């Protein structure tokens, strides 16, 4: 069985009142190719904000996967999807492929007031 390692960058983001939002996943996860994986970004009332998800592979630029909770930029496969409600925003990847091995992180923002943190 083919196994792959997905690495998830733990990234804390702040919004307005300084509420913290954290990707709640272990530092790494092993999954079988073809499976579905869900990553969550949790925070009190995060559903009241917009969330974007990003992917970064070693030595490559950051790639936006999802913006405004559930919209995919042009060129992003349909197997990447996002949702946001209540206290949890979720990135789902269906039909996991070897090229999905990467760091993933979220950014929560309110309208145009996005706050982000560098990963270095």
N, C-alpha and C positions, 0 to 999 in steps of 0.2 A: 504494500500500500504506500502510495506516495505521501510524504509528510512535508509540511513547510512550516517555517517559523514566521509568525507575524509579530513585529515589534511595535509597540504602541508607546509613543512619546507621552509621558505624563506632563501635562501643561496646565497651569492654573491661569485663569483669566479673570479679570475684574470688570464689573459693569457699574457705572453710576454710583450706587451706594456702597461700593467696594465688596459686594457679595462675591464669594469665590465659586468658580465653576471648574470642575476637575474631570478629566477623562478617567472613569472608574474601571480600569482594566489592569490586570497584572502586567509587569514589564514585558513579558513575552507570552505568546500563546501558540501552541502547535495545533494545526488543523489539517484535515485531509483535503486534498484537492477535490473540487466539486462541491464541497459543503457550503453552508451559509454561515456567516459570522456576523454578529452584531456588536458594535462598540457603543458605549453610552457616555454621555457627558451630563453629569448630574449637578443640580444646584437648585436652591429654593426659588421657585417661580421662573425657572429658565424658559418655560413655555411662553412667558410674556416678552421674550426677547427673540431676535433672529439668530440663527446658528449657521455657521459655515463649517465645512469639514475639508481637511487638506491631507495630502499624501506627500511624503518625501522619501525618495530612494537615495541610498548612499551616493554622494558625489553629484546629485542632480538637484535642480531647482524644485521648489515647493510647487505642487500641482493642486489647484482648487478642484475639489470633487463635487461639492454641494454648496449652494448658497441660498440664503433666505429660507432655511429649514429643509427644503425638499427639491430645489431646482438644480439641474445638472447643467454645467456649461457645455457648449457645443464640443463634441468629440469625446465626452465621457460616456462610457458604456452604460446601458440601462441596468446592468446588474448592480450598480451603485445606487443606493436610494437613501433618503433621509426623512426623518420625521421629528417632530418636537411638540411635546404636550406636557402640561403640569410641571414636574420637576426633572424631566428626563428628555434629552435630545438623543437620537439614535442614528448611527450610520450602519446600514446593512449592506453586506457584500454577498451576493448569491453566486453560485457557481465559481467558487474560489479558484483562482489560477496562480501558477507559480510567479507570474509577474506582479502579483498583489503583495509580495513580501516587501514591507516598507514600514516607515513610521507614519502614524496617523494622529492628527490632533484636531481639536475643534476650536472655534472662536465664537463667543457669544457677543452680540451687540444689539443696541437699540437704535433702529433707524440708521443714520449716518454716523453715530457716535461709537463706532467699533473701537475696542481696546484690544491690543494683542501683545504678546510677549515673544521676544526672540528665542529661538530654540538653543542658541549657543550661550 
